Amino acid sequence: MIKSLVFLLILVLIVFTSFIKNSTKDLDEQIYSIRENILFLEDRFKDSKLEFNYLSSSEKLLKYQKLYFEDTLIKKKLQELKTLKIIDNQIVVNDLKISEKVDE
C-alpha cells in the first residue's frame, strides 16, 4: 500500500512538473515575442520622434539654415524658378508654370 502511494505521489509530481514546465516555456515564448515587438516599435517611435522634432518647427528649420548653410541660401521669386526635365538624355529647361485657382 505504501509503495503504491509513493509511486502515485511521484507520478503526480512528475505530471505536475511537466505541466508547469510547459506553461513556463509558453510564457517565455510570449515574453520574447512581446519584447521583440516592443523593441521594433521603440525604434519606429524614435525615428518618428526625431523626424517630427527636426521638421516640425519653422523656427528650428531657420535656425538650422543659419547654423549649417549660413548665407548660401537665398530667396528667389516664383518667376525666377525653372523646371528641369531629362528627355532622351537631353536636358530641357523651362519656366515654372504656376496655375492659379479659378473661382467659378
C-alpha positions in Angstrom: 0.0 0.0 0.0 2.7 2.5 0.9 4.7 1.6 -2.2 1.7 2.3 -4.4 1.0 5.6 -2.6 4.6 6.7 -3.0 4.5 5.7 -6.7 1.3 7.6 -7.2 2.7 10.7 -5.4 5.9 10.6 -7.6 3.7 10.2 -10.7 1.5 13.2 -9.8 4.6 15.3 -9.1 6.2 14.4 -12.4 2.9 15.3 -14.3 2.6 18.5 -12.3 6.2 19.4 -13.0 5.8 18.7 -16.7 2.7 20.9 -16.8 4.4 23.8 -15.1 7.5 23.4 -17.3 5.3 23.6 -20.5 3.4 26.5 -19.1 6.6 28.5 -18.3 8.0 27.6 -21.8 4.9 29.1 -23.4 5.1 32.2 -21.2 8.8 32.6 -22.1 8.0 32.5 -25.8 5.2 35.0 -25.4 7.5 37.3 -23.4 10.2 37.1 -26.0 7.8 37.9 -28.8 6.4 40.9 -27.0 9.9 42.2 -26.2 10.8 41.9 -29.9 7.7 43.8 -30.9 8.4 46.5 -28.2 12.0 46.9 -29.5 10.7 47.3 -33.1 8.1 49.8 -32.1 10.5 51.8 -29.9 12.9 52.1 -32.9 10.0 53.3 -35.1 8.9 55.7 -32.4 12.4 57.1 -32.0 12.7 57.6 -35.8 9.3 59.3 -36.0 10.0 61.5 -33.0 13.4 62.5 -34.4 11.7 63.4 -37.8 9.0 65.3 -36.0 11.4 67.3 -33.8 13.6 68.3 -36.7 11.0 69.1 -39.3 8.0 70.3 -37.3 9.0 73.8 -36.4 9.8 76.5 -39.0 11.9 78.3 -36.3 14.1 75.2 -36.0 14.5 75.0 -39.7 15.5 78.6 -39.9 18.0 78.0 -37.0 19.5 75.0 -38.8 19.7 77.1 -42.0 21.7 79.7 -40.3 23.8 77.2 -38.4 24.7 74.9 -41.4 24.2 77.0 -44.5 25.0 80.4 -43.3 24.4 82.8 -46.2 24.5 80.2 -49.0 20.7 80.0 -49.3 19.0 82.9 -50.9 15.3 83.8 -51.5 14.0 83.6 -55.1 10.9 84.9 -56.6 8.5 82.3 -58.1 9.1 83.9 -61.6 12.8 83.0 -61.3 12.2 79.3 -60.8 12.7 76.9 -63.7 11.8 73.3 -64.3 14.4 70.7 -65.4 13.4 67.7 -67.5 15.6 65.0 -69.0 14.1 63.8 -72.3 16.1 61.3 -74.4 19.3 62.0 -72.5 18.9 65.8 -73.1 18.3 68.4 -70.5 15.3 70.7 -71.2 14.9 73.8 -69.0 11.5 75.6 -68.9 9.9 78.4 -66.9 7.9 77.2 -64.0 4.2 77.4 -64.7 2.1 78.3 -61.8 -1.6 77.7 -62.1 -4.0 79.8 -60.2 -7.2 78.7 -58.7 -10.1 79.9 -60.8 -13.2 80.9 -59.0 -16.5 79.8 -60.6 
